[in-house]
Amino acid sequence: MKYGLDYKDSVEKSLLFWLSRYIKYKLTSLSNKELKDPKALASANFGLTKGVVNIDELDGLVKKARNAGITGINTYFNPLKKIYETICFYELQSLKQIDEEFISEVLASVTGGLSDATKKNYRIAVINFFDYLDKQNEENGKSHNYGITLKKWGGISGNSGQKLPEYMSEEELKNFLNAIENSDFKSNTNRNKLIIKTIIYTGIRVGEAINLKKKDISEDEDLYVIRIRGKGNKYRIVMIKKYLIQKHIDNIEINYENKDGYLFINRKGKPLTQAYVSRIVEQILFKAGIRKAKNGAHMLRHTFATMLYKKQKDLVLVQEALGHASLNTSRIYTHFDNEKLKIAANIAEDFQN
């Protein structure tokens, strides 16, 4: 069934209505290969069908779907949520007042200071959403066509403006590892220590870690070989020295069992969420006296990649270890290459001489 753009009695309500329908559409079109909780996804879909009253309720349904295993939904919803909140400030009289120039203005205000990669995500989310509106709205037999392409929206070409990753120094990393050993998570100590150590020692993504199953881990002499399903359902292998995590592996095998074979689960037998893992990281950072602008678990991946490049100076190795599709993505970890900067300083000294 199609509806007019201004279906509700205000732009804010109409935009929320369309955003809810769009999210419901994305939940049926995104890959469900990682789906862990069909009932939770069905509950989220039912909530969307019933209708939401505010953006926070919609945010809660999206989180429920994400935790159920539809991880890609955030790529679309998070940018659109910020754009929705910004559009509401303009007090428009009709959604038909929105055009490409207006959207470019909104994007400029909400993406300031973000990396080029994040800006591209915003652009893709906006184009997809308005393309959906073009096809779904209809009133009196006619539809309103936005035709938004954002081809001339600036600041997203090449690597200009790319933010440096947040990471720990070698001294901070030493303190962080000590804090892991001294942390007590009560009955969850082995589980929590194992997932954090696995991320920091291999650089895998948090989403990859929480989806690990017992069958994904095998042994090769003094190594654990871990089979990872990465982005785009592409598989790769990472390795970790057994002595670094063996005591946790041995104990978690005894204490945690679930029908799907997931390694990191809660008391209900469901896989941990990314938000929970990030809270563990924040606790350990606080215990270690480390303060970062971004304290989430993804910072551990950046730390691993930074240290790997620092020790080996091999971008291809970083690309393979982290599962990057492009070498350019791995290139951000050359940011601290001080030896080259010292050469530049020496050249500058030659100016004086």
PLY file of the C-alpha trace (Angstrom):
ply
format ascii 1.0
element vertex 353
property float x
property float y
property float z
element edge 352
property int vertex1
property int vertex2
end_header
0.00 0.00 0.00
1.30 3.45 -0.92
0.78 6.68 1.04
1.14 10.38 0.43
4.39 11.98 1.57
2.66 14.09 4.24
0.71 11.12 5.53
0.64 12.35 9.13
-0.38 15.73 10.56
3.18 17.05 10.85
6.47 16.76 8.98
8.10 15.20 12.05
5.45 12.46 12.30
5.37 11.87 8.54
9.14 11.55 8.36
9.12 9.15 11.31
6.40 7.12 9.57
8.46 6.80 6.39
11.64 6.09 8.27
9.89 3.25 10.14
8.61 1.77 6.89
12.06 2.06 5.34
13.71 0.27 8.28
11.12 -2.51 8.07
11.92 -2.83 4.35
15.68 -3.01 5.08
15.17 -5.73 7.70
13.66 -7.94 5.00
16.30 -7.13 2.39
19.53 -7.33 4.42
21.38 -10.63 4.83
20.06 -12.82 7.65
22.94 -15.33 7.60
24.02 -14.15 11.05
20.49 -14.30 12.50
20.68 -15.68 16.04
17.27 -14.83 17.48
14.35 -15.14 15.02
11.82 -14.29 17.74
13.56 -11.01 18.55
13.60 -10.07 14.86
9.89 -10.95 14.57
9.20 -8.78 17.61
11.06 -5.85 16.04
9.14 -6.28 12.79
5.84 -6.41 14.69
6.73 -3.20 16.51
7.45 -1.50 13.20
4.18 -2.76 11.72
2.24 -1.49 14.71
3.89 1.92 14.37
6.32 3.88 16.54
5.57 7.08 18.46
9.06 8.62 18.55
12.60 8.20 17.23
13.81 6.61 20.49
11.28 3.80 20.16
12.44 3.23 16.59
16.05 3.23 17.82
15.13 0.52 20.34
13.55 -1.68 17.67
16.62 -1.28 15.45
18.88 -2.32 18.33
16.69 -5.36 18.95
17.04 -6.36 15.28
20.77 -5.75 15.33
21.24 -7.86 18.45
19.16 -10.57 16.79
21.82 -10.75 14.08
20.88 -8.15 11.42
24.11 -6.23 12.02
24.05 -4.20 8.80
20.94 -2.25 9.81
23.02 0.28 11.77
24.81 1.38 8.60
21.50 2.71 7.33
19.68 3.75 10.49
22.34 5.64 12.45
22.94 8.29 9.74
19.21 8.63 9.07
18.47 9.09 12.77
20.79 12.10 12.95
19.41 13.49 9.71
15.86 13.05 11.03
16.71 14.91 14.24
18.29 17.76 12.26
15.41 18.08 9.79
12.99 18.40 12.73
14.78 21.62 13.77
13.84 23.28 10.46
10.09 23.18 11.18
9.17 22.40 7.58
5.54 22.51 6.48
5.81 19.60 4.04
8.24 16.83 3.13
8.00 18.18 -0.42
10.14 21.13 0.70
13.11 18.77 0.93
15.41 18.79 -2.09
19.05 17.94 -2.85
20.31 21.38 -1.81
18.52 21.10 1.52
19.85 17.59 2.16
23.39 18.77 1.32
22.99 21.51 3.92
21.79 19.00 6.53
24.63 16.61 5.74
27.17 19.40 6.07
25.95 20.08 9.61
25.79 16.47 10.81
28.98 15.10 9.21
31.44 17.84 10.15
34.68 16.31 11.41
33.76 12.78 10.34
36.05 10.63 8.22
35.50 10.24 4.48
34.46 6.62 5.00
31.73 7.68 7.45
30.58 10.46 5.12
30.20 7.91 2.36
28.01 5.82 4.66
25.80 8.89 5.25
25.57 9.55 1.52
24.62 5.93 0.76
22.01 5.87 3.55
20.40 9.13 2.34
20.33 8.09 -1.33
18.80 4.72 -0.45
16.15 6.27 1.79
14.98 8.87 -0.72
15.08 6.33 -3.53
12.71 4.25 -1.40
10.45 7.28 -0.94
10.44 7.93 -4.69
9.05 4.45 -5.29
6.63 4.22 -2.36
4.81 7.55 -2.09
1.62 8.21 -4.06
-1.21 10.71 -3.75
-4.10 11.20 -6.18
-2.42 8.82 -8.59
0.82 10.82 -8.62
4.11 10.42 -6.78
6.68 12.97 -5.68
10.17 12.22 -7.03
13.20 13.51 -5.12
15.85 12.10 -7.46
18.58 12.76 -4.89
22.04 11.64 -6.04
24.42 13.91 -4.05
26.99 13.63 -6.84
28.35 17.08 -6.05
28.27 16.76 -2.29
31.85 17.55 -1.29
34.43 16.15 1.06
34.19 12.44 0.24
36.74 11.89 -2.49
40.13 10.26 -1.99
41.59 10.08 1.51
41.37 13.77 2.43
39.99 14.46 5.88
40.43 10.89 7.05
40.59 10.67 10.83
43.50 8.93 12.49
42.43 5.83 14.42
42.31 5.88 18.21
44.81 3.38 19.64
46.90 2.59 22.71
50.63 3.19 22.97
52.91 0.30 23.92
53.00 1.46 27.54
49.22 1.83 27.65
48.82 -1.59 26.07
51.02 -3.13 28.77
48.87 -1.49 31.46
45.70 -2.62 29.68
46.84 -6.26 29.57
47.76 -6.12 33.25
44.33 -4.70 34.03
42.70 -7.62 32.18
44.57 -10.10 34.37
43.57 -8.25 37.55
39.90 -7.82 36.61
37.21 -9.89 38.28
33.91 -10.35 36.44
32.58 -12.86 38.96
31.07 -15.86 37.17
31.87 -14.33 33.76
35.58 -13.77 34.32
36.90 -16.41 31.90
34.38 -15.52 29.21
35.02 -11.77 29.41
38.80 -12.09 29.56
38.80 -14.50 26.63
36.81 -12.28 24.28
38.89 -9.18 25.07
42.19 -11.04 24.73
41.04 -12.64 21.47
40.27 -9.21 20.00
43.44 -7.48 21.18
45.74 -10.40 20.20
44.23 -10.94 16.72
42.63 -7.63 15.72
39.31 -9.22 14.75
36.18 -7.09 14.76
33.85 -7.20 17.78
31.06 -8.51 15.54
33.36 -11.29 14.37
34.29 -12.18 17.96
30.73 -12.46 19.31
29.80 -14.75 16.39
32.63 -17.20 17.07
31.62 -20.80 17.64
33.60 -23.58 19.32
33.97 -25.37 16.00
35.74 -22.31 14.55
38.79 -22.92 16.77
41.32 -25.65 16.04
44.87 -26.36 17.22
48.14 -26.41 15.32
51.07 -27.22 17.61
51.47 -24.16 19.88
48.80 -22.13 18.05
45.05 -21.75 18.05
43.78 -21.35 14.50
40.54 -19.35 14.40
38.24 -19.30 11.37
36.59 -15.89 11.02
33.55 -14.95 8.99
34.13 -11.30 8.11
32.26 -8.62 6.20
30.43 -9.82 3.12
30.51 -13.37 4.53
34.16 -13.68 3.50
36.21 -16.14 5.54
39.76 -15.73 6.75
42.09 -17.30 9.31
43.77 -15.68 12.31
46.15 -17.32 14.74
47.04 -16.82 18.38
49.61 -18.45 20.64
47.88 -21.04 22.81
49.51 -20.01 26.08
47.94 -16.53 25.81
44.35 -17.76 26.16
44.42 -21.52 26.84
43.37 -21.33 30.49
40.28 -19.34 29.50
39.46 -21.67 26.60
39.70 -24.70 28.90
37.39 -23.15 31.48
34.87 -21.69 29.11
34.40 -25.12 27.53
33.29 -26.41 30.92
31.13 -23.49 32.02
29.31 -22.49 28.85
27.14 -24.66 26.65
24.47 -23.65 24.17
22.67 -25.39 21.32
24.13 -23.14 18.60
27.71 -23.61 19.78
28.49 -19.91 20.28
31.57 -19.33 22.39
30.54 -16.06 24.06
27.01 -16.21 25.45
24.98 -14.74 28.30
23.00 -16.56 30.96
20.12 -17.09 28.54
22.40 -18.83 26.06
22.33 -15.89 23.62
25.48 -14.37 22.06
26.86 -11.25 23.73
26.09 -7.87 22.16
28.66 -5.40 20.84
27.48 -2.86 23.42
28.20 -5.31 26.25
31.72 -6.01 24.97
32.42 -2.27 24.70
31.33 -1.84 28.33
33.84 -4.50 29.38
36.58 -2.63 27.52
35.61 0.64 29.19
35.80 -1.01 32.62
39.28 -2.37 31.92
40.49 0.95 30.50
39.24 2.72 33.62
41.01 0.18 35.82
44.22 0.74 33.82
43.93 4.53 34.11
43.68 4.96 30.33
41.50 7.70 28.83
40.69 7.78 25.14
38.31 9.86 23.03
36.79 6.57 21.87
36.80 3.85 24.53
34.87 1.22 22.57
36.07 -2.26 21.74
36.91 -1.28 18.15
39.86 0.68 19.55
41.48 -2.68 20.40
41.44 -3.59 16.69
43.12 -0.29 15.86
45.75 -0.95 18.53
46.54 -4.40 17.15
46.85 -3.07 13.59
49.01 -0.14 14.70
51.41 -2.40 16.61
51.50 -4.92 13.76
52.54 -2.29 11.24
54.97 -0.69 13.66
56.78 -4.00 14.19
56.67 -5.36 10.63
56.18 -2.33 8.31
54.14 -4.64 6.06
50.84 -3.17 4.82
49.86 -6.37 3.01
50.23 -8.29 6.28
47.99 -5.73 8.02
45.44 -6.06 5.22
45.35 -9.86 5.46
45.31 -9.97 9.27
42.45 -7.48 9.58
40.47 -8.72 6.58
40.47 -5.39 4.74
39.11 -5.52 1.20
41.41 -2.70 0.10
45.03 -1.91 0.90
44.03 1.76 1.18
41.97 0.91 4.27
45.07 -0.53 5.91
47.12 2.53 4.99
45.76 4.57 7.92
48.01 2.53 10.23
51.12 4.15 8.79
50.15 7.35 10.63
52.74 7.01 13.39
55.74 6.05 11.23
58.13 8.30 13.19
61.28 7.02 11.49
60.23 8.67 8.24
59.33 11.86 10.09
62.79 11.89 11.69
64.28 11.79 8.19
62.18 14.82 7.31
63.43 16.59 10.45
67.03 15.85 9.47
66.44 17.30 6.02
65.02 20.44 7.62
68.19 20.67 9.73
70.18 20.66 6.48
68.40 23.87 5.49
70.13 25.64 8.38
73.51 24.12 7.55
0 1
1 2
2 3
3 4
4 5
5 6
6 7
7 8
8 9
9 10
10 11
11 12
12 13
13 14
14 15
15 16
16 17
17 18
18 19
19 20
20 21
21 22
22 23
23 24
24 25
25 26
26 27
27 28
28 29
29 30
30 31
31 32
32 33
33 34
34 35
35 36
36 37
37 38
38 39
39 40
40 41
41 42
42 43
43 44
44 45
45 46
46 47
47 48
48 49
49 50
50 51
51 52
52 53
53 54
54 55
55 56
56 57
57 58
58 59
59 60
60 61
61 62
62 63
63 64
64 65
65 66
66 67
67 68
68 69
69 70
70 71
71 72
72 73
73 74
74 75
75 76
76 77
77 78
78 79
79 80
80 81
81 82
82 83
83 84
84 85
85 86
86 87
87 88
88 89
89 90
90 91
91 92
92 93
93 94
94 95
95 96
96 97
97 98
98 99
99 100
100 101
101 102
102 103
103 104
104 105
105 106
106 107
107 108
108 109
109 110
110 111
111 112
112 113
113 114
114 115
115 116
116 117
117 118
118 119
119 120
120 121
121 122
122 123
123 124
124 125
125 126
126 127
127 128
128 129
129 130
130 131
131 132
132 133
133 134
134 135
135 136
136 137
137 138
138 139
139 140
140 141
141 142
142 143
143 144
144 145
145 146
146 147
147 148
148 149
149 150
150 151
151 152
152 153
153 154
154 155
155 156
156 157
157 158
158 159
159 160
160 161
161 162
162 163
163 164
164 165
165 166
166 167
167 168
168 169
169 170
170 171
171 172
172 173
173 174
174 175
175 176
176 177
177 178
178 179
179 180
180 181
181 182
182 183
183 184
184 185
185 186
186 187
187 188
188 189
189 190
190 191
191 192
192 193
193 194
194 195
195 196
196 197
197 198
198 199
199 200
200 201
201 202
202 203
203 204
204 205
205 206
206 207
207 208
208 209
209 210
210 211
211 212
212 213
213 214
214 215
215 216
216 217
217 218
218 219
219 220
220 221
221 222
222 223
223 224
224 225
225 226
226 227
227 228
228 229
229 230
230 231
231 232
232 233
233 234
234 235
235 236
236 237
237 238
238 239
239 240
240 241
241 242
242 243
243 244
244 245
245 246
246 247
247 248
248 249
249 250
250 251
251 252
252 253
253 254
254 255
255 256
256 257
257 258
258 259
259 260
260 261
261 262
262 263
263 264
264 265
265 266
266 267
267 268
268 269
269 270
270 271
271 272
272 273
273 274
274 275
275 276
276 277
277 278
278 279
279 280
280 281
281 282
282 283
283 284
284 285
285 286
286 287
287 288
288 289
289 290
290 291
291 292
292 293
293 294
294 295
295 296
296 297
297 298
298 299
299 300
300 301
301 302
302 303
303 304
304 305
305 306
306 307
307 308
308 309
309 310
310 311
311 312
312 313
313 314
314 315
315 316
316 317
317 318
318 319
319 320
320 321
321 322
322 323
323 324
324 325
325 326
326 327
327 328
328 329
329 330
330 331
331 332
332 333
333 334
334 335
335 336
336 337
337 338
338 339
339 340
340 341
341 342
342 343
343 344
344 345
345 346
346 347
347 348
348 349
349 350
350 351
351 352
